[in-house]
């Protein structure tokens, strides 16, 4: 199944856009924006959106019986696999939703479950530091271009993530 692309210059939150699209009857999509004014992280934390980085949300219908543990495992596996194609450094995770390079956060994933008309949706926000990283007091951050010989293209990375989810949607339907 193809995920419909939605592109924006600036939004408050790509996850909020996905929730609005679901309310309008859209069953799936991949949202990309250049900038978020109110990006969200886990447990109500703010996601700092630095220009040039990747801010996206993918949403689609999932099996009602699929556990959050299984969903988290699938998402971490898919995103780690894509990032590992971009860089050669060791990639680790800090559960439930952070991907690290050299013990520094490079990616955050915000998973939200949403029900509409008895359909269970996964709304998956993905933020990846590509060209720069925010200064965060609680933990160190980094960006992919620090570990890559060539500049990583945000649009190509978005398209690769979208394609990878399209190929693996069946695992969310089981």
Buried (B, 14 or more C-beta within 10 A) or exposed (E): EEBEEBEBEEBEBBBBBBBEBBEEEBBBBBBBBBBBEEBBBBEEEEBBBBEBBBBBBBBBBBBEEBEEEBBBBBBBEBBBEBBBEBBEBEBEBEEBBBBBBEEBBBBBBBBBEBEBEEEBBBBBBBBBBBBBBBEEEEEEBBBBBBBBEEEBEBEEBBBBBBBBBBEEBEBBEE
